[in-house]
Amino acid sequence: MRRSAEHLSTAPDRRRAARQRGARHRTRAVAVAACALLAAAGTADVLRGTAHAAPAAAARVDNPYAGAGVYVNPEWSAKAAAEPGGGKVAGQPTGVWLDRIAAIDGTGGSMGLRGHLDTALRQAAGRPLVVQLVIYNLPGRDCAALASNGELGPTEIDAYKSRYIDPIAAVLADPKYTSLRIVTTVEIDSLPNLVTNTGGRATATPQCDAMLANGNYVRGVGYALNKLGAVPNVYNYVDAGHHGWIGWDDNFGASARLLHQAATAEGSTVDKVHGFITNTANYSALKEENFALGDSVAGRSVRESKWVDWNRYADELSFAQAFRQEAVRAGFRPDVGMLIDTSRNGWGGSARPAGPGPRTDVDAYVDAGRYDRRLHVGNWCNQAGAGLGERPRTAPAAGIDAYVWMKPPGESDGSSSAVPNDEGKGFDRMCDPTYEGNPRNNYHRSGALPNAPLSGHWFPAQFRELLKNAYPAV
């Protein structure tokens, strides 16, 4: 559904006013929490005989990205710079993924959470700096796929709380980090699964049915929001899927309502949700400019085309702006913001079409003109032909806090074949280039690149293709 120019021009003013009201609502709670943290730190220093003034807590802001730099992960940056041409983007900020318990302290010589935060303090050099973290370790994680299955079983909610969320929250609450603006992307690929891949749907999986029944996705997300959101300089953004997943009528409102259920579980409230993020680690085009859903070709609506398939949205920007409004209708604060992951949705290079297809047939019209060159909008693993998207930037459109590279470009989505590992990651046929598909991608070929390593591992061939197909070009 396209939004009118009138709506977009007035939205920032309405949102600014709402956030000013919200700021007054939150000021006392934030101040009390900050004082408690600083007082505790000062007491501990006195007991050690080394009393000194703790850093002042940073003032909470409407948009954490506004007027701030964003942390550049030196580990990702070094890998990017080592690839041909990679130096052109090696200075871009990316998300830090905490995808298992061991990642909190660091694994295999890689930096842990404190290492990243300490490095961020040095990068900040006295200016505001955003650090982007991906919170990603729910029990029974990613119930509709195998490549990103996690270390915790479906019933291990207590371990998730005590061994994963609690230690992260304790680190983030350290007063030495109060000057940082910490953005958390909370549990991607989780809650929308309970809407789209459960019950009597053809897309349902036994694993997703189990997670819906035991409630541990909802409880886990609520607990994470509550604990992390209690830290005054943490900004929680909950994952909201992408347009090619929940953009249909029977998924859209239901997903917003389920997110509200999770945001008010385990002691959390909607005040612990600063916003939502869409397209995390996905490939949906930011804007499809060669066709519109209102177009009619040979007597048929573009929505009838095989590619759009009656979806209400054809690209990620229109979806994200509409989902923000739907979230408010579901009970979230009217000042919530949105992030869009643009790390791999550029779809540039020689395959990028310059205009729409022929007007003789609606499928030809859409297929020849769409920027997103995937075989199916449900394909998600190491997609061939993809490119780097819009560079991270602040407030690029109405209701959008930032375009971000939450998924570090060049890190694999999953292995092309089974790889033994101690990370809890399985082999998903959607990462196999020969796979003929399943109900979730309407039995299309997977479109995945060959010879991919485990999810999260460096995939040089993918990075080089992303660089080659970048749009805007680098």
Summary of the structure (lengths in Angstrom):
residues: 474
radius of gyration: 21.7
end to end distance: 31.4
largest distance: 81.0
contacts: 1672
relative contact order: 0.13
helix: 39%
strand: 11%
